[in-house]
Amino acid sequence: MAQAVTIPANDLKRPFELHADAYEQKALEVLRSGWYILGKEVSAFEQAFAAYLGARCCVGLASGLDSLWMAFRLLGIGPGDEVIVCANAYIACVMGITINGASPVFVEPDEYDNIDAGRIEAAVTPATKAILAVHLFGQTCDMDAICQIVRKYGLRLVEDCAQSHGTLFHGKQSGTFGDIGCFSFYPTKGLGAVSYTHLRAHETGRNLVCRLLLEKKKKERRRRVGSETTSTVEIENMYV
């Protein structure tokens, strides 16, 4: 009888072992610096990744979900608004919409498992404010068709590029078609890292993200009256 073999779904040791010396050297460098939040390493990556994409700026965040809900918040999407998204998107895509009080409107995928651009227009209503184009499995959505709908109805466009780092559509990088592109570097993504996510925007930057963090922190402080927490001034100085 043949012996059963267990194949791990995600063997994260393999990519580490390929470049173990470089990873360990960089990890020690960061640890010895004593600067573990933001700092020059994050700033350098933000600048390099923005340049790679050809984007105006790049802002490092804590998670892919954070990049999504902040993107919609920055674009003014809120209660009563609808956002069109593919029906087979990951739950974080939906939560990025609902955290802001907006409603997802689902459209079925095409033969490549991305949103069927031919079905989007039928889902547009007077309440539609944005489309979330989720690029799945290393493929881009049909951005020509989607951008045409966005222009026709005056909608906002957010791209979820968690699975499409470096993917081109007619020579243009995914994440650079819409108002904001959201990337994830979760270790199991196509381009993984230890822990890093970023939001890419045409005309928004760290100061706008700071405004959201300040708003959130003020709400937290109102809920925890009298507790000793990081002041909004400290956060503002950190990001400006």
C-alpha positions as CSV (number, residue, x, y, z in Angstrom):
1,M,0.0,0.0,0.0
2,A,1.3,3.4,-1.0
3,Q,2.2,5.7,1.9
4,A,0.1,8.8,2.3
5,V,2.0,12.0,1.7
6,T,0.9,15.3,3.2
7,I,1.4,18.3,1.0
8,P,1.1,21.7,2.8
9,A,-1.3,24.2,1.2
10,N,1.1,27.0,1.9
11,D,4.8,26.1,2.5
12,L,6.2,29.5,3.5
13,K,9.6,28.1,4.4
14,R,10.4,27.5,0.7
15,P,10.7,31.1,-0.4
16,F,12.4,32.0,2.9
17,E,15.1,29.3,2.4
18,L,15.8,30.6,-1.1
19,H,17.0,34.0,0.3
20,A,17.5,33.1,4.0
21,D,20.8,35.1,4.5
22,A,19.3,38.3,3.0
23,Y,16.1,38.0,5.1
24,E,18.0,37.4,8.3
25,Q,20.4,40.2,7.6
26,K,17.6,42.7,7.0
27,A,15.6,41.5,10.0
28,L,18.6,42.0,12.3
29,E,19.3,45.4,10.8
30,V,15.7,46.5,11.6
31,L,15.8,45.0,15.1
32,R,19.1,46.7,15.9
33,S,17.8,50.0,14.6
34,G,15.2,50.1,17.4
35,W,12.6,51.6,15.0
36,Y,9.9,49.0,14.4
37,I,6.9,51.2,13.4
38,L,7.1,53.2,10.1
39,G,10.6,54.6,9.8
40,K,13.1,54.7,6.9
41,E,12.4,51.2,5.8
42,V,8.7,51.8,5.3
43,S,9.4,55.2,3.6
44,A,11.9,53.7,1.3
45,F,9.5,50.9,0.2
46,E,6.7,53.4,-0.3
47,Q,8.8,55.5,-2.6
48,A,10.2,52.5,-4.5
49,F,6.8,50.9,-5.0
50,A,5.1,54.1,-6.0
51,A,7.9,54.6,-8.6
52,Y,7.5,51.0,-9.8
53,L,3.8,51.5,-10.4
54,G,4.2,55.0,-11.8
55,A,1.9,56.3,-9.0
56,R,2.0,59.7,-7.3
57,C,2.3,58.2,-3.8
58,C,2.1,55.0,-1.8
59,V,1.0,54.8,1.9
60,G,1.9,51.8,4.1
61,L,-1.0,50.5,6.3
62,A,-1.6,47.6,8.6
63,S,-3.7,45.3,6.4
64,G,-5.5,44.9,3.1
65,L,-8.8,45.5,4.9
66,D,-7.5,48.8,6.2
67,S,-6.5,49.9,2.7
68,L,-10.0,49.1,1.4
69,W,-12.1,50.8,4.0
70,M,-9.8,53.8,4.1
71,A,-10.0,54.0,0.3
72,F,-13.8,54.3,0.3
73,R,-13.8,56.6,3.3
74,L,-11.4,58.9,1.5
75,L,-13.7,58.9,-1.5
76,G,-16.7,59.9,0.5
77,I,-18.5,56.6,0.2
78,G,-21.0,56.1,3.0
79,P,-24.5,55.2,4.2
80,G,-27.0,55.0,1.3
81,D,-24.3,54.5,-1.3
82,E,-23.8,51.4,-3.4
83,V,-20.5,49.9,-4.6
84,I,-20.5,47.3,-7.4
85,V,-18.1,44.3,-6.7
86,C,-17.7,40.8,-8.1
87,A,-19.7,38.1,-6.3
88,N,-16.7,35.9,-5.7
89,A,-14.6,38.5,-4.0
90,Y,-13.0,37.8,-0.6
91,I,-15.0,39.0,2.4
92,A,-12.5,41.8,3.1
93,C,-13.6,43.4,-0.1
94,V,-17.2,43.4,1.1
95,M,-16.2,44.6,4.6
96,G,-14.2,47.5,3.1
97,I,-17.6,48.7,1.8
98,T,-19.9,47.9,4.7
99,I,-17.5,49.3,7.4
100,N,-18.4,52.7,5.8
101,G,-22.1,52.0,5.9
102,A,-22.4,51.5,2.1
103,S,-24.0,48.5,0.4
104,P,-22.2,46.0,-1.9
105,V,-24.0,45.2,-5.2
106,F,-22.7,41.8,-6.5
107,V,-22.0,41.1,-10.2
108,E,-21.2,37.6,-11.4
109,P,-17.6,36.8,-12.6
110,D,-16.6,36.1,-16.2
111,E,-14.8,33.0,-17.5
112,Y,-11.5,34.2,-16.0
113,D,-13.1,34.6,-12.5
114,N,-12.9,38.4,-12.5
115,I,-16.0,40.6,-12.5
116,D,-18.0,40.3,-15.8
117,A,-17.7,43.8,-17.2
118,G,-20.6,43.1,-19.5
119,R,-22.9,42.8,-16.6
120,I,-21.8,45.9,-14.6
121,E,-23.9,48.5,-16.3
122,A,-27.1,46.6,-15.5
123,A,-26.3,46.8,-11.8
124,V,-25.9,50.6,-11.8
125,T,-28.6,52.5,-9.9
126,P,-29.0,56.1,-8.8
127,A,-27.4,55.0,-5.5
128,T,-24.2,53.6,-7.2
129,K,-21.2,55.6,-6.3
130,A,-18.2,53.3,-7.0
131,I,-17.0,50.1,-8.6
132,L,-14.5,47.9,-6.8
133,A,-12.4,46.1,-9.4
134,V,-10.9,43.0,-7.8
135,H,-8.1,41.5,-9.9
136,L,-7.9,37.8,-9.1
137,F,-5.4,35.1,-9.7
138,G,-2.7,37.3,-11.3
139,Q,-5.2,38.7,-13.9
140,T,-6.6,42.1,-14.4
141,C,-10.3,42.8,-14.9
142,D,-11.4,44.3,-18.3
143,M,-10.3,47.8,-17.3
144,D,-11.2,49.4,-20.7
145,A,-14.8,48.4,-20.2
146,I,-14.9,49.3,-16.5
147,C,-13.3,52.7,-17.0
148,Q,-15.8,53.5,-19.8
149,I,-18.7,52.8,-17.3
150,V,-17.0,54.8,-14.6
151,R,-16.7,57.8,-17.0
152,K,-20.2,57.4,-18.3
153,Y,-21.9,57.4,-14.9
154,G,-19.4,59.6,-13.0
155,L,-18.4,56.9,-10.6
156,R,-15.4,56.3,-8.3
157,L,-13.1,53.4,-9.1
158,V,-11.1,51.4,-6.5
159,E,-8.9,48.5,-7.4
160,D,-8.1,45.5,-5.2
161,C,-4.7,44.4,-6.3
162,A,-3.9,41.9,-3.6
163,Q,-3.4,39.2,-6.2
164,S,-2.1,41.3,-9.1
165,H,1.2,42.8,-8.2
166,G,3.0,43.8,-11.5
167,T,0.1,42.6,-13.7
168,L,-0.3,44.8,-16.8
169,F,-3.4,45.6,-18.8
170,H,-2.4,46.9,-22.2
171,G,1.0,47.9,-20.7
172,K,-0.5,49.8,-17.7
173,Q,0.0,48.5,-14.1
174,S,-3.0,47.2,-12.2
175,G,-3.8,49.6,-9.4
176,T,-3.2,52.7,-11.5
177,F,-6.5,52.9,-13.4
178,G,-8.8,54.1,-10.7
179,D,-8.8,56.7,-7.9
180,I,-7.1,54.3,-5.5
181,G,-5.4,51.0,-5.8
182,C,-5.1,48.6,-2.7
183,F,-2.3,46.1,-2.6
184,S,-1.6,43.4,0.0
185,F,1.7,41.7,0.8
186,Y,0.3,39.0,3.1
187,P,2.7,36.1,3.0
188,T,0.3,33.9,0.9
189,K,-0.3,36.4,-1.8
190,G,1.4,36.3,-5.2
191,L,4.0,38.7,-3.9
192,G,4.2,38.1,-0.2
193,A,6.2,39.7,2.6
194,V,6.4,39.4,6.4
195,S,3.6,41.9,6.9
196,Y,2.9,44.9,4.8
197,T,0.0,46.4,2.9
198,H,-0.2,49.7,0.9
199,L,-2.7,52.1,-0.5
200,R,-1.8,53.8,-3.8
201,A,-3.6,56.9,-4.8
202,H,-3.4,59.6,-7.5
203,E,-3.8,62.7,-5.4
204,T,-4.0,61.4,-1.8
205,G,-1.2,60.7,0.5
206,R,-0.1,60.1,4.1
207,N,-1.8,63.3,5.4
208,L,-5.2,62.1,4.1
209,V,-4.7,58.7,5.8
210,C,-3.7,60.7,8.9
211,R,-7.0,62.5,8.8
212,L,-8.8,59.2,9.0
213,L,-6.6,57.9,11.8
214,L,-7.2,61.1,13.8
215,E,-11.0,60.7,13.3
216,K,-10.9,57.1,14.5
217,K,-8.6,58.0,17.4
218,K,-10.9,60.8,18.5
219,K,-13.9,58.4,18.5
220,E,-11.8,55.9,20.6
221,R,-10.9,58.6,23.1
222,R,-14.5,59.6,23.5
223,R,-15.3,55.9,24.3
224,R,-12.4,55.7,26.8
225,V,-12.8,58.9,28.7
226,G,-10.0,59.3,31.3
227,S,-7.8,56.5,29.9
228,E,-4.2,57.2,29.0
229,T,-3.9,56.7,25.2
230,T,-1.7,58.1,22.5
231,S,-2.8,61.7,21.8
232,T,-4.0,62.8,18.4
233,V,-1.2,65.3,18.4
234,E,1.4,62.5,18.6
235,I,-0.3,60.7,15.8
236,E,-0.5,63.8,13.7
237,N,3.2,64.5,14.2
238,M,4.0,60.9,13.2
239,Y,2.3,61.2,9.9
240,V,2.6,64.7,8.6
